[in-house]
C-alpha cells in the first residue's frame, strides 16, 4: 500500500549539507533519482515549482505562460527581500507589505486589458497563499522583512520518502536500548533549580524533576525540551516551575507560529492528466492589493493553494491540498463530510465540470487542534528577530551560580537559519546532545558532520 504524510512531507534541499538527506541515504531509504548528483545540484531558491495546470474560479484554465510570468515577478520580489537582511531599517515592517508595495508599482506599467490585469492579480494572490503555507503563517503581513533572508535554502530538488518519514525515525530509534523511549506519557511540569531525590540513587540529588500528567516523577540531571513552539506559547505559565526567565518567555511570545494543514482527497478515477504534478486554484476576484476578508465560514476554502498529485499506487488516486492560517484552523472545526462537500463544489466550479465525481474519501491534518503542537512550525514574526530564536535555544540556568545545563532547548524554532524544517530540528537536537557530551565527556570526539 501507499503512504500519505499527515506531517512533514519533503526533505527540503536534499544535498550533502542536509543531515536528514545524509541519514536517509545511509539507511537506504531513498531511490536512485533522489540520490543522483543531478538532483542534489538543482538550485530552486526554495521556491515551489510551477503548476502543471491552473484553474480559475470562472471554470476556465489560466494560461501557464501568464502563471509563469507572475511567478517570475513574485519570486523575484521574494529574492529581493534579502537586500534588507543587514539593513539598519526597512521601508516597511513585513514581507507582505513590501511585496504589495512593489506589486502596486508594477501594476501601473501593465498595458493589458482590465480582465487580464485582474487575472494577473488573482494569480499573484494564489502565490501569496502558497507563501503563507511555506512560512506557516496566516498572512505574509505577519512575517518580518529584515530577518526574512536569514532562512537558508540548501541546494537539491525537494524529495519525499516512498514509505514515509517514519522510516527515518524508526531507523534512528533502532539503535536505542529497549524501553528507552516512553510513549503516551505526557509531561505536566518541569521543575528545575531544585534538589530532588530518587530512591534508586540514594544520597544523590538532582536539580530537575519531570512531573507527568499521571503523577509519575523522573528526577534528572538534564532535560532537553523539544516540544513545538505552539505548545510552549500555550503552556508558558504552567509548564516550567519556576517560570522561565522573562527574556526567554518574551522570545517565545514574539516568535511566530502558525498553521499549515493538508487535506487529502481520494478519487476513484483521476480527473487530471497522467503527468500532472501540481494543480493551482485561482479565485478570479481576488487580489493581494485588496484587504477584503469575508467571513471564514463563507470563504475558508479560498485560502487553499491547490493540490499536489501524490504518486498513484495500485488503483488509488490521491490529491493533497495545502491550506494555511486562520482559514486552515477554521477547516479543522468542520466535519469530514462538510470538507468533502465543499471541496467537491470547488473542484466542479474550477474545472467547469458540474458532473465531476466527488472524492470517495477525505483525510486531513489538524495541527492547530492537536494539544501538543497547537500549530505547524515557526517563522520570524514582525517584532521579532533571528536573535529571538538564538535566545530560545539558550540552556538554563543562564548564570553560573547553580548546576549548569538543567533545561536545554531544541526543535525547529531554535535554529536561526533552518527554522520550520526537519533538518533544522535534527541539527538542533545534535547541538544539544553535543552540549551535554562536552559537559560529561569532553574528551569524546563526535565524528558527525556539522553545519
N, C-alpha and C positions, 0 to 999 in steps of 0.2 A: 504493500500500500504506500501511498504518498504521505508526506508530512506537510502541515501548514504551521508556520511560526506565528504564534499569537504575540510573542515578544520580539526580541532582537531578530532582525531579518538578514541583513547583509554583513559581510566583512567589508568595512569601508577602507579603501586603499590597500588591497591585498598585495603587498610587496615586501621586500626584505626588511624594511623598517617597522613592519607591523607584527607585534608578538602574537596576536591571535592567528594571523595567517601562518606564521612560522610554526606555531604549535600544531595547527590543523594539518599542515604539510607533514610534520614529523609523525603525527598519529595516523597518517594515511587517509584523512577524511575528505580530501579534495580530488577532483578529477584532473585529467591531463590539461584540459583547456585552462582551468583555474591556475594551474601550476606553471603554465607556459611563460617564458620570458616576455613574449609579446604582450600578454595580459598584464604583466607586472609593470610594464613601461608606459602603459596608457596614462595620459595626463587628462583627467576630467575636470580639474579645477574644483572638484567637489560638487559639480552641478549635475543634476539629473538629466539623462538623455532625452532626446526629442520624442514626442509621442508617435506611435505608428498611425494613429487615426485621431482626429479631433472632432468631436460632435458639439454642435451648438444647440441651445435650447429651442431654436426655431425648427429643429428637425433636419437641418442641413449640415453637411460636413464643412469644416473650416479648411481653407486651403493650407496645406502643410508648408507652403512657401511663406505664407503670412505668419504662421506659427513660428517658423524658423527665424524670420526677421524680428519678431517680438522677443524671441528667446535670446537672440544676439544682443538686442538692446538691454533687456532685463539683466542678463548675466554680466554684460559689460559694466553696467552700473554697480552690480554686486561686487565685481572685482575692484571697481574704483573706490569702494568704501575702505580698502586697505590703506589708502593715502592718509587716512586720519588716525592711523594706529598710534603714532607718537606725537600727534599734533597737540599743541598747548590748549587749543579749543576747537570745537567743531561748529559748523554752521547751524546745525540742529541737533537735538539730543539723541534721536533714534534713527535706526536704519530705514524704517518705514517712511519717516518724514523726508529723509534725504532722497530716497527713491522717487517719492511722489513729486518732490520739488523738481528733480531732474526730468522726470517724465513730462511734467507740465510744460517745461521749456521745449522738449522735443515735439510735443503735440502742436505747438504753434507753427512748426515747419512742415507739418503733414499737409500734402496737397490733394489727397484723395477726396472722394465724395463723403458726405456725412455718415452714410451707412458703414463704409469701410473704416472710417476713423473710430466709430463706435465699436466695431468688431475688434479692432486692434486693442482698444482699452479693455474690452471684455477678456481677450486672450491674456493681456498683461495681468488682469485681476486673478486669472487662474494660476499664473506663475506666483503671485503674492500668496495665494492659498497653499501652493506647493512649498514655498519657502517657509511658511508657518509650520508645516509638517516637519521639514528638515530641522528647523530651530526648536521645535517642540514648544511653540508659543501660540497664544490666541491671535496676536497681531504683531507685525513687524514694528509697529509703533512702540512696542514694549522692549524691543531689543536695542541695547546701547550701541551707538555708532562708533565711538572711539575705540573700544576694545574688540569690536567685531572681527577685525583682521588677525587677532591673536590665535583664533582657531586655526589649527594647522591641518592641511589636506595632504594625505600621503598619496603617492602615485599608485596606479593599478585600477583595473576595471572592477567595480564592486561585484562580489560574488556571494553565493549562498552555499549552505551545506545541504547536499541532496537528502540526507537523513536527519536534518535538524541540528540546531546549535547545541542541543543537549548531548549530542555525541562528543562534543569537545569537553564539556564539564564531566561527563561520565569517564572519559579517559584520564582527565586530571585527577579525579577523585579515586580512581582505581589504585593509585599508589599510596593512599592513606590507610593506616591501620583500621581494622574493622571497629565499628561503634564510635569512631572519632566524630562523625557528623550526626547531630541530633535534629530530627525533623519535628515539625508541629509542636514546637516548644517556644511560643512567643515570649519575648522579654518584656517585662513591665517597667523596670527601673534599673539603671546602672548607678550603684552607689560607689563613690570614689573619694580619694583623700581621706580614707578611713583606716581602721585597724580591725580586720576580720579574721576569725579563726576557722579552721577546718579540722574536724575530728581525725581525718586520715593523716594530717600533718601536725601532730602535737608540738606545741612550742613555737610554731611558725605563724607569723601574722601576714595578712595580705592587704594591700591598700585598696583593692577593688572587690566589690561583691555584685554579681549579676543576679538580679531577682526576676524570676519568671512569673508569668500570669498564674501558674498553678501553685505558686508558693515556694517552689524549689529555689535554692540559692547556690551559686557557684562562686566561692572566694577565689580570686585570681590575682596574679601579679600585673597582668596587662589584658586589655580588651581592645580589639580592632573593630570599630563601628563602621559597617559598610551599608547601612540602610539608605534607601533613596532619600533625596533631599525633601521630597514632599512629605514623607513620614516625619522627618526632623522638624519641618516647619509646623506641623500639626501638634507634635508632642513635645515641643521645645520646653514647656514649663514642667512637665512631669517625668520625662524620660531620664533626666540626669539629676542626681542628688549628691552634693549640692548642685544648683543650676550652673550652666555653662557661664564662663566669663562674659561680660557684656559685649566685648568686641566680637567674640565668636558668634554669639547669639544674633548680633546685628548683621553679620555676614550671612548667616542662614536666612534671615528675613529678606535681605536685599537681593541675593542671587535669584534669578528667575527659574521657575519650574512649571512647565505646562503639560498639556495632554495631547498625545497623538495616538489615535486608535486605528485599528484595522477592522474592516468589515469584509468577510469572505462570503461570496455568493457562489453556490454550486449549481451548475446548469446541466440539464440532460444532454443538450447539444450546444456547441459553441455558436454564437451569432457573429463572432469575429473571424477575421481571416487567419489562416494557419500560421502565418509569420508575424502576426500581431503581438507586440510585447507590452505596449503601454497605450491605454485609452484615455484621452484627455476630455474633460467635460467643461464646456464654456457656457456661461449664462450671458446671453446677448445684451441684457440691460444692465450688466454690472460694470463698474469702473473703480479702479483704485483711487481715483481722484474725488470720489463721492463717498460721504460718510454715512449713507443710509444704512440703518441696522434694523431690518424687520424683526418681528418677534421670533424667538428661537423656534417655537412650535410650528411656525408657518414656513420657516425657511432654513432650518438647520442643514438640510441636505445640500444647499448651495455651496457650503464650505468644502464638500467632498471634491478632491482634486481629480478624481477619475479612478482608473483601475489598472493594476499591474496584472498581466496574464501569467498565472502560475504554470509551470511545466505540467502538461497533461500526463496522467498516469492511469493505466487501464482505460476505463471509459468515463473517467471523472474529469470534468472541466470546471476550473475554479478561477474566479476573478478576485483580486484582493484590492479593496478600496482603502484609501487613506483619508483621514479627516482629523483636523487639529482644533484646539481651542475650546471656547465655551459651547460651540455647536457640537463638538465631539462629546463633551461632558453631558450635554442635554440628550444626545443619542443614547447614552448609557442608561438613561431613565426609561427608555421606551422598551416595549416587548419585542421579541424576535419577529412576531407577526407584523407589528407596526413598521419595523425597519424594512422587512421584506416587501411589504405592500408599497411603501413609499418609494423604495429604490426601483421596484418594477415599473412604477409610473414614470420615474425619472428616465430610466433607460428607454421606455417606449416613446417618450417625448423626444429624447435626444436622437434616437435612431430614426425617428419618423415612422416607426412601425408599431401601430397600436395593437397588433396581434403578437408581438414578441412574447414568447412563452416566459412565464415567471420563473425565477430560480427555484430549484427544488428544495434548497435549504440555505440557511444563513448561520454564520458563526462570527462572533466579534469579540474583540478585547474590550475590557472595561477598566483601564488603568487608573482612572480618577477615583472610581468607587472602591478599588482594591485597598483594603485598610493599611497594608504595609508598603504601598507605593504612593498612592494619592496623586498620581500623575505619571508622566513618562520619563522625561530627562530634563537636564538643566540648560539654561542659556544665561548670558551675561546681560542682565536687565538694565534699563535706564536707572541711573542712581547707584549702580554697582560697577566694579572694575574687575580685571583679572586678579588683582590683589586680594579680593574677597575670597576667591577660590583657593588661593595660597593660604589665606588666614584659616579657612575651614579645614585645610589639610594639616595644620599645626597640631602636634600632640599636646596633651595636658598631663600634669600641670605645666604651665609655661615658665614658672620660676624654678630656681634650683634648690629651694628650701626643703621640698618633700620628695618622696620616692618618684623617680622620673618615669616617663612613658607609661602612665597608668591608662589613659584613654588615647588611642590612636585612631585616625580617621582615614578611610579610603572610600573608593567609589568614584563614578564618572565625574561628579560635581566637585571633586577635589583635584582634578587635573586641569591645569590652566590652559593648555593648548589642545587637549583631546577630549574635553568635556562632551557629554552626550553619546560617547561611543563605547563599545565593548573593549576596544584596545586601551582606551583611557582608563576604564575600570580595572582592567588586568594590570596595567603598569602601576596604578596607584596601590594595588594590593601588594605587588612586588616591592614597591618603595617602602611600605610599612613593615613588611616582613624583613627587609634588609635593615631597617632601623632597629628592629629587635635583635636581629642576628649580630649587629655591630655592638649591641649592648652586652649580650650573653656570650658571644663567641667572636670577638673582634679579629681573631687570627684566621677565621674561616673565610676563604675567598669564594665568592659565588661566581661560577663560570657562566653567567647568564647575560645575554645581550642587554644593553641599557640604552634607553632613548632619552 
